[in-house]
Amino acid sequence: MALLLLRSFLAIACLTAAIAQAAGFETFEIPAGAEGPALRAAVWTPCATPAGELQLGPYVLRGVRNCPVAADAKTAALPLVVLSHGYGGSFLGHHDTAEALADAGFAVAAINHSGDSYQVRGGPNDSIAALATRTMDIRRLIDHMRRQWPAHASLDDQRIGFYGFSRGGYTGLVLIGARPDFERLPPLPSSPCASAPQGPACAGMRQRFRELLATPLVHDTRIKAAVIADPLSTVFDAEGLKNVATPIQLWASAYGGDGVTPESVAAIRRSLPTAPDWRLADKAGHFGFLAPCSPAQLASGSEICRDSPGFDRTAFHAAFNTEVIAFFQRHLAKERVVSPR
């Protein structure tokens, strides 16, 4: 395994060394419109300037603020990877993976989801209702990057990938054709349906779910490859996954957490009509897929920074990011992408 990772890393380094030296980074806003509220977003791009440290709240990023897209990257027509965070997360939760992809010649865009980012966790949308808006959020992000983003001419419209973790993994599965069954989803502990399933508050919530889900969830055939890590998966069975044909790299943590179990992710693996590129994160819990924590995050004692004994998150991410890059390099290569009819 170590030899394979080393070979993958060297191959990617050879392919991308001439493209960029660092990740450019900028934030922006997708304006509110008929399809949803305003969305806070970020983008990482190839940059010809050596990286420095960027402090954003408790996060420490490696990159260059507002760096113009590297000239040779513009002429190469950048593949785009869109990123979807988990419950209560933000567009910075997987910043190291975004930085690695940008260093390797990809543009990477991420948002704070409208229904269940850190800004609204615990609020009235802290329910499966938020799952109804996630796919539209990502479609709006792709649309913005292809049409309104100032450097949109540097993107290759035919090479779009997706990365999602936890609820973001659910989001990706739906986008590439899966159909969830929300009756299979247990209520969150904070939901009135957990404490009083027969009560009026739960009845009202279920009615809002029915109204929100009356319209079919958004799929997006522009996505040509997807990396799915520890997805919220109890809402899917073989029938709901039968139309998924997009290549997937599927990751499971050894121990799970936050409502995701190794068995539930393995069930997705068995139920997909085409076998995914299956990976198991040895000794990892669910939050091991989040970027290694900064000193400030570690000092806060945050749950997302606590790892299982014997798990080195920094070392894992070095290997994980290499495998993610290699997957997207294989499946978003120009000669492998077929234009939509």
Secondary structure, DSSP 8 states (H G I E B T S, - for coil): -HHHHHHHHHHHHHHHTTT-SEEEEEEEEE--BTTBS-EEEEEEEEESS--EEEEETTEEEEEEET----HHHHHH-EEEEEEE--TTB-TTTTHHHHHHHHHTT-EEEEE--TTTBTTTTTSTTTTGGGHHHHHHHHHHHHHHHHHTSTTGGGEEEEEEEEEEETHHHHHHHHHTT----GGG----TTSHHHH-TTSHHHHHHHHHHHHHTTS-----TTEEEEEEES---TT--HHHHTT--S-EEEEEESSBBTTB-HHHHHHHHHHSSS--EEEEETT-BGGGGS----HHHHHHT-GGG---TT--HHHHHHHHHHHHHHHHHHHS-GGG-----
